[in-house]
Amino acid sequence: MLVAANILGGMEYSLREARTSDKERLAPWTSHTFAWGDYVVDSFDGWMAQPQSRVLVAADDTDEPVAVARGVLLSVDELWLQGVRVHPDWRRKGIASDLGSALQEWGASQGAKVAQLMAEDWNVAARGQVQRIGFRQTARWLRAFQTTEHSGRRGATPIRPAEPLQRAGVAEAGPAYYAWSAGELSRLARRMMAVNWQWRRLHPADLERAADHGALFAGPTGWAVAAPRDNYLEVGWIQTTADRASEHLAALLAVAGAEQATALEIMAPAVPWLEQAASGAGFELESLILYEKAL
């Protein structure tokens, strides 16, 4: 299905729905986007299979994909944009903006009221591009990462906190939500949570579902939603306080070890006291910027 066509500098491209066969054609120039590689090809089949997802490519005049982007409805009114990649030979031609516009039009047609995305703080080019097409920065988040004793890292030992976290039942969901709603973490997070590097608004039912699936943890230091992703334990929502933050992080590391995870990855709003606690506990830190645009 042809979505749009453009000719810039004698190079013609059209936007169309992605096909399963595009995966192997994207691989040669998307596999080394970052120093660690990329996730686009590994995620492609899942993107294509998800009902609330749309994947578009820009194709040249031989129908070879030269760019890709994905949009997914994370709720009835929230569109998440991700995975924008443009072949090096086709950059600076407005293709990323065209893909973003087409996905935003689709999201709006499905009822979305807002489009959101994330860019790493260091990625100046990506941040500039999304700002040029009307996105505004809404929040700064922190990715905190640390390996566990199961990673094979020399000298790594199990963490045994004085006040451990335990899996919590549904009865804890309400107190956890209300404590978070009244605190600094909720305000700076703009009442959002992260799941697999996607951000959306948190609702009380999310914590109830987490408890049903054994992913809500509670203890004297606070609460967290923690679930396995690959070999990691991913934490996309936490509630703690400045005076208990260091203990809370230690308790989460202990949970990761008990779950046989090779590493703990925490996504949390960039609160200075939390960043200080994570840095002091030896976490690797990365700054992430969330952007938003009304549809």
N, C-alpha and C positions, 0 to 999 in steps of 0.2 A: 504494500500500500504506500503510495507516494504521499509524503506529508508536505514537503516544500522543496524548492530547488533554487540554487544560487550559482552565479558565475562571478568569481572574483579573480582578477589577474590571469584570466584565461583558464582557470582551474574550476571545473564544474563539479558540484556535489549536490546530492539530494538527501533529504531526511526520510527514513522509512522505518517500519517496525523491524526490530532485530529478529533474526532467524537462528535456530539451533546451529546451523552450519557456520554461522559467523564466529563462533567461539574459537575454532582453530585458526581462523584468519586474523583474529585480534591478538592471539597469543604472542607472535613474534615481536610486536612493538609495545605490548603492555606488561610484559613479564618483569621488566627491570625499571619500572617507574621510580621506585625508591631504592635506597641502599639495601633494604631487606627483601626487595622484590615487589609484588603487588598482589591484590586480592581479586581483581576483576575476573580473570579467567576461572579461578577456583569457585567464585560465587555465581558465575554466569548461568549455569543450569538451574540453580535455586531461584535466581531472579526471574528466569523465564517461566518457571513453574508456579510462582506465587500469584494467586488470583488478583490481588490488589496492586500488582506491580506492572510497570510498563518500561520496556527497554527499547531505546531508539539508537540507530546508528546513522551517521552520515556516510554516504557511499559515493565513490567517484564515478566517472562515466563508464567504467567497466563493472560497476556494482561491487567493487571491493570496498569493505568498510575502512574508513579513515578516521572515524571518531565514534565514541559510544557514550551513553549516559543513561542513568536509570532514575525513575521516580517511583515511589511507593506510598500508598495511603496507609499511614500508621494509626489513624483514627478517622472518624467520619469527616473531620474538618482539617486534618493536618497532612500535608504532603511533604515527604522527605526526599531530597535530591542527593544523589551520590554517584560515584564511579565515573565522573566526567574524565575522559581520556581522549586526546587528539594526537594523531600521528605527527611526529616531529616535522615532516615535510608540509603539513597542512595547518600549522599553528599560525596565530595572528591573522586569521581570516574571518573571525566572528563565528566560527562553527560552534564553539562551546556555548556562546550566547544564544544561537539559534536552537540548539538542543534544549537548553534550559527553558527558553520561551515556549517551545512546543510541549514540553512536559508540564509546565505551569498551566498552559491552556487546557491540557488533558485533566490535570488535577482539579481545576476550577469547574470543569464540566462534570466531574464526579462529586462535587459538593465541597471540596476543600476550600477553606477560607484563608489559609496561610501556607506558604512554602518555607521550609527550613533546610539548612545545610550546615556542615561543619568544615572548617579549614584549619590546618595546623598553623600555629602562630608564625612559624618560620617560613611558611609558604606565601611569600609576598606576592608572587604572580597570581596565584589563585585568589587571594584575598582582594587584590585590586580588581580582578575580573568580576567577581560577584558584586562588589560595591558599584561598579560601573553599570550593572544591569538592575540596580535598584534595591539590592539587599542591604540591610543595616545590621550592625553588630548588636546583639542583645545580651550575650553572656560570655564569660570566660570560664572555661572548665580546665580541670587538671586531670591528666592521666598519670597515675602512680603505679609503677610496675616493680615487682620484686620476685625473684625466683625463690623456691622453697628447697627443702632438703631432698626432694624427689627430682630435682633438675640435674643432678650429677655434679653440681658445683662443689668444688673442693672446700671443705670446712663448714658447709651448711649443716646446721643442726636444727632439730625440731624446736618450735616455739611453744613454751608452756606458760600462758598468761595466768596471773593470779585470779582473774575473773573472766573465765571463758564465755564464749557465746554458744548458745544452744539453738537447735531448730525450734521454731515457735509455731504455735497453732494459730488458727484464724482469730482467736480472742485477742491476740497481740496486735493485729492489723490496725484496729481503731486507735489504741494508745500510740502506736508508732506514727500513724498519719497525723494525729493531732499535735504530737510533740514536734514533728518536723514542720508542720504548717505554721507553727508559732515562732519558728526559729530563723536564724540567719541563713542556714543552708537552703531552705526553701525559697527565700527571697532572692538570693543570688543565683540560684538554679532556675529562677523563673518558673518554679513549680514543675520542673521537668525531671525525667529520669532517662538513663541510657540503657539500651539493650543492643548488644552486638554492634556498637558504633553507630547507633541510630538514636535520636533524641525525640521524645514526645512528652506531652503533658501527663503527669502522674495523677491517678485517681485512687480513692480508697480501695476500689475493687482490685486494683493491681496488686496491692499488698495482700489482699485476701487470696487472690489466685497464687501468689508466690508462696503463701503459707500452705495452701492445698498441695503444691508441688514440692514441698520441702525446701524451698529456697529463701524463706524468711528466717533470719537469725536474730536472737535477742539476748541481752545480758545487761549487767549493771552499767556498762559503758555506752550502751545504745542499741541501735538496730541496724540491719543491713539486708539487702536482697542480693544473694550470691548464688550463682548457678554455673555449672561447668560449660566451657566453650573450648572445643578442641582439648588440649591438655591443660588449659588454664582454668582458674576459678575467676569468673568475671563478676565484679561488684558494680552495679549500675545505679545504686541508690544507697545512701547511708544517712543515718541520723546519730549524731553525737554532739558533744559540747567541747569547748576549747580546753577545759581542764581535764577531759577524759580522752581527748583525741589520740594521744600516743598509745594509751592502753587499748583503745578500740582498734587501732591498726594492728597492734600485736595480737589481739584476739582474732582478727580476720586472717592474719598469717597462720595462726594455729588452725583455723578452720580449713584453709587451703591445704595445709600439711595433712590434716586428718582425712581430707577428701582425695588424697594422693595426687593433687594437682602439682604440676611442675613450676607453676608461677601464679602469683596473685596480681590481677589487673583491676584497679579501682578507678572509676570515673566519678568525679565529684566537682562541685563548683569551686573555683579558685579562691577560697577563703584563706587569708594570710596565716591564721593559726593552724589550719589543716595542712597547708603547704609546708609550714615549718616542722610540724610533727612528722610528716612523711619524709622530708629531707633528713631529719634527725634519725629516722628509723632505717635509713639506707635505701629508700625507694628511688628508682629512676623517675624523673619528672618530665612531663611534656605539657606545654600550654596549648590548649585548643580553643578556637573561637567559634561561637555559634552565631549564625546569621538568620534573618527572617525577612520575609516580604509578604505583604498583604496581597491576596488574589482577588 
